[in-house]
Every structure is written in structure tokens, then in C-alpha cells.
Amino acid sequence: MSTKPHRLFPHGEFRQLAPNLWIVRGGLSFPLYRNMVVYRLPDGRLVLQSRRTQRSEDEAARWSAGGSRNVTVLNWALNLSAEYKGASGTKLGQSGSSTFDQLSPANHDKFGHQDLFGWRNLKTLKSLETLSLTKSFALNLMYTNDWLFSACDSLFNSSGGSIAIAKNGVAGTHVGQELDSFVTYTHRAEPKSYGSSIDAPK
């Protein structure tokens, strides 16, 4: 964490969202705004959630890209999709932190069907093939391959905790692969899935 003093910027009035919960808009050094959330704990202390502007070395980022295509196989609809996601991590020797923090994770099926990993210091390639046999019943095959963004930062779980770390980076960046097969049945617009997963060799 950086020990340099922070510059304060102007902000607007607090707007109450719920009991003990407020939001306020603050300015930045360029023509954009940020929203900050303030929560009052039962003991009277305040919790502030806000991303601050940092030095370029300390900036965190995440990105994603993907696409899909529908084809027909033996009169069955087949959807082919692929996506690539990344979230920054902190590099060796960096004085501050550039590890992306996903504040409200909802990662089901995003980094493998087993939901082991979170969107922090991670690069993920994922493909999903869905064969619709009927309007309600579909077969699915999902493949994911994961790498660390920085070999010196942690591999994080879906709740943001550290699973493992090699601070000197000697373990490399490849995390592993996952292959999943499952079926999806939709009843009254409520999808349900059943299936199994295997971990492919690294």
C-alpha cells in the first residue's frame, strides 16, 4: 500500500440510500466523477468504499472480450461461444498494489464450473458449446484455461482470499485447465443444471 499523502478533491452533498447508508459524488483531477458509498456501523464508525486515483504504476484494471455463433447440427441448435477475461495483479518490486478488486463477486461459470477462482490477478480463456436438443433440454461442454497476470501475486478464490502465492515468481503463471460437461433443463423459465467436472492436467 502506498504511504504517499492523498490529494483531496471536491465532492457534492451526501444522499441517503437506506438507513445508515449514503452515497456521495466526488471529483477527480480530470473531467470525470466517482461515486463513494458510506455506511455507518452499529458502533457509530463509518466505512467508506471508494476507488482512488493512483499513480500509473498502481492502477488496477480488468477487461473482457468474447463472441458467439449459432449453427445447426442434425436439426439441433448449437451455440458456440468463447471469451477472454483478465484482471491485473501486482508485479515484483512494485511499491504499491495494482491487484484488481472485484467488490461484489458473482463468478458462477465465469472461471470454470467449479467456481474456484476470483477475478483478481487472473487471465482466463473460456469456451462453451451448448447443444439444444429440445426447448427445455440442452447439453453443455465448457473448457477453461487460467494463467496468473503476475507470477509474484496471489491466486485468489471467488471471495477474494489468497489460495497460494510465490512472491519470487518461480512457480510461473500457468494455473491449470478445467473441462466440464453438464446438462441444463429449463422448467417454467427456471433453469436447472446437472453434470460433472474434471481437472485436466496442467
C-alpha positions as CSV (number, residue, x, y, z in Angstrom):
1,M,0.0,0.0,0.0
2,S,1.3,3.4,-0.9
3,T,2.3,5.7,2.0
4,K,2.3,8.9,0.0
5,P,-0.3,11.6,1.1
6,H,-3.5,11.7,-0.8
7,R,-4.9,14.8,-2.5
8,L,-8.5,15.6,-1.6
9,F,-11.0,16.7,-4.3
10,P,-14.3,18.5,-4.1
11,H,-17.5,16.5,-3.5
12,G,-21.2,17.0,-3.5
13,E,-23.8,16.5,-0.8
14,F,-24.5,13.1,0.8
15,R,-27.6,11.3,-0.5
16,Q,-29.2,8.7,1.8
17,L,-30.0,5.4,0.1
18,A,-31.2,3.5,3.2
19,P,-30.9,3.7,7.0
20,N,-27.2,4.2,7.8
21,L,-26.2,4.1,4.1
22,W,-25.3,7.2,1.9
23,I,-23.7,7.9,-1.4
24,V,-21.7,11.0,-2.5
25,R,-20.3,12.1,-5.8
26,G,-16.7,13.3,-5.8
27,G,-14.5,15.0,-8.4
28,L,-11.2,13.9,-9.8
29,S,-8.2,15.7,-11.3
30,F,-9.7,15.2,-14.8
31,P,-13.3,15.8,-16.0
32,L,-14.8,12.6,-14.6
33,Y,-16.6,11.8,-11.3
34,R,-16.5,8.9,-8.9
35,N,-19.3,7.7,-6.5
36,M,-18.4,6.9,-2.9
37,V,-20.5,4.8,-0.6
38,V,-20.6,5.5,3.2
39,Y,-22.0,3.0,5.7
40,R,-22.4,3.7,9.5
41,L,-21.7,0.6,11.7
42,P,-23.8,-0.1,14.8
43,D,-21.0,1.3,17.0
44,G,-21.0,4.6,15.1
45,R,-17.9,4.1,13.0
46,L,-18.1,4.9,9.3
47,V,-17.0,2.6,6.4
48,L,-16.1,4.3,3.1
49,Q,-15.9,2.4,-0.2
50,S,-14.1,4.3,-3.0
51,R,-11.5,3.7,-5.7
52,R,-8.9,6.5,-5.5
53,T,-6.8,7.8,-8.3
54,Q,-3.3,6.4,-8.1
55,R,0.0,6.6,-9.8
56,S,0.0,4.8,-13.1
57,E,2.2,2.1,-11.6
58,D,-0.5,1.3,-9.0
59,E,-3.6,1.4,-11.3
60,A,-5.7,-1.8,-11.3
61,A,-7.7,-2.8,-14.3
62,R,-9.9,-5.6,-15.7
63,W,-11.0,-6.4,-19.3
64,S,-13.1,-9.0,-21.2
65,A,-13.9,-9.8,-24.8
66,G,-16.0,-12.6,-26.3
67,G,-18.2,-13.7,-29.1
68,S,-20.7,-16.4,-30.0
69,R,-22.2,-18.1,-33.1
70,N,-25.3,-20.2,-33.6
71,V,-25.2,-23.2,-36.1
72,T,-27.4,-26.2,-36.8
73,V,-26.2,-29.8,-36.4
74,L,-28.6,-32.5,-37.4
75,N,-31.5,-30.1,-36.9
76,W,-30.3,-29.3,-33.4
77,A,-29.3,-25.7,-32.4
78,L,-25.7,-25.5,-31.4
79,N,-24.3,-22.3,-29.8
80,L,-20.5,-21.8,-29.9
81,S,-19.1,-19.2,-27.6
82,A,-15.6,-18.1,-26.5
83,E,-14.4,-15.3,-24.2
84,Y,-11.2,-14.0,-22.7
85,K,-11.1,-12.2,-19.3
86,G,-8.2,-10.6,-17.5
87,A,-7.7,-8.8,-14.2
88,S,-4.4,-7.1,-13.2
89,G,-2.1,-8.1,-10.4
90,T,0.9,-6.6,-8.6
91,K,4.3,-7.2,-10.2
92,L,7.6,-8.0,-8.5
93,G,9.3,-5.0,-6.9
94,Q,6.2,-2.7,-7.2
95,S,5.9,-0.3,-4.3
96,G,2.1,-0.1,-4.5
97,S,-0.7,-2.5,-5.4
98,S,-2.3,-2.9,-8.8
99,T,-4.3,-6.0,-8.0
100,F,-7.9,-5.6,-9.3
101,D,-10.5,-5.9,-6.5
102,Q,-13.9,-7.2,-7.6
103,L,-16.1,-5.6,-4.9
104,S,-19.2,-7.7,-5.4
105,P,-18.2,-11.1,-6.9
106,A,-20.7,-13.2,-8.8
107,N,-18.5,-15.6,-10.6
108,H,-20.5,-18.7,-11.3
109,D,-19.4,-20.2,-14.5
110,K,-17.1,-17.3,-15.2
111,F,-13.8,-19.0,-14.3
112,G,-14.8,-22.7,-14.6
113,H,-17.9,-24.5,-13.5
114,Q,-16.4,-25.3,-10.1
115,D,-16.2,-21.6,-9.1
116,L,-12.8,-21.9,-7.5
117,F,-11.2,-18.6,-8.7
118,G,-12.0,-14.9,-8.4
119,W,-11.4,-12.1,-10.9
120,R,-8.1,-10.9,-9.4
121,N,-4.6,-11.3,-11.0
122,L,-6.0,-13.8,-13.5
123,K,-6.3,-14.3,-17.2
124,T,-8.9,-16.8,-18.4
125,L,-9.7,-18.3,-21.8
126,K,-13.1,-20.0,-21.8
127,S,-15.2,-21.8,-24.4
128,L,-18.7,-23.1,-24.1
129,E,-20.7,-25.2,-26.5
130,T,-24.4,-25.7,-25.9
131,L,-26.4,-28.2,-27.9
132,S,-30.2,-27.6,-27.5
133,L,-31.9,-31.0,-28.0
134,T,-35.3,-29.5,-27.1
135,K,-36.6,-26.1,-26.0
136,S,-36.1,-27.2,-22.4
137,F,-33.1,-29.6,-22.5
138,A,-29.5,-28.8,-23.5
139,L,-26.1,-30.5,-23.4
140,N,-23.1,-28.2,-22.4
141,L,-19.4,-28.6,-22.7
142,M,-17.2,-25.9,-21.1
143,Y,-13.4,-25.6,-21.2
144,T,-11.4,-23.0,-19.2
145,N,-7.6,-22.3,-19.1
146,D,-6.2,-20.0,-16.5
147,W,-2.9,-18.0,-16.1
148,L,-1.8,-15.5,-13.4
149,F,-1.4,-11.9,-14.6
150,S,1.6,-11.6,-12.3
151,A,3.6,-14.6,-11.2
152,C,4.5,-12.7,-8.0
153,D,0.9,-12.1,-6.8
154,S,-1.6,-14.5,-5.4
155,L,-4.1,-16.8,-7.0
156,F,-7.3,-15.7,-5.4
157,N,-10.5,-17.6,-4.6
158,S,-14.0,-16.5,-5.6
159,S,-14.4,-14.5,-2.3
160,G,-11.1,-12.6,-2.8
161,G,-8.9,-14.6,-0.5
162,S,-5.5,-15.8,-1.4
163,I,-5.2,-19.5,-2.3
164,A,-1.4,-19.6,-2.9
165,I,1.4,-17.2,-3.7
166,A,5.0,-17.5,-4.9
167,K,6.4,-14.0,-4.2
168,N,9.6,-14.6,-6.2
169,G,7.6,-15.8,-9.2
170,V,9.4,-19.1,-9.6
171,A,6.2,-21.1,-9.9
172,G,5.3,-19.5,-13.2
173,T,2.0,-18.1,-14.4
174,H,0.0,-21.2,-15.6
175,V,-2.7,-22.2,-13.1
176,G,-4.3,-25.1,-14.9
177,Q,-7.2,-26.2,-17.0
178,E,-10.8,-27.4,-16.4
179,L,-13.2,-29.4,-18.6
180,D,-16.8,-29.6,-17.6
181,S,-19.9,-31.3,-19.0
182,F,-23.4,-30.7,-17.8
183,V,-27.0,-30.7,-18.8
184,T,-29.4,-27.8,-18.5
185,Y,-33.2,-28.3,-18.1
186,T,-35.5,-25.3,-18.0
187,H,-38.8,-25.7,-16.3
188,R,-41.2,-22.8,-16.1
189,A,-38.4,-20.4,-17.1
190,E,-36.2,-21.6,-14.1
191,P,-33.0,-23.2,-15.5
192,K,-31.6,-26.2,-13.6
193,S,-28.2,-27.9,-14.4
194,Y,-26.7,-31.2,-13.6
195,G,-23.3,-32.5,-14.5
196,S,-19.8,-33.4,-13.6
197,S,-16.3,-31.7,-13.8
198,I,-12.8,-33.0,-14.3
199,D,-9.5,-31.1,-13.9
200,A,-7.3,-31.6,-16.9
201,P,-3.5,-31.9,-16.4
202,K,-1.6,-28.7,-16.3
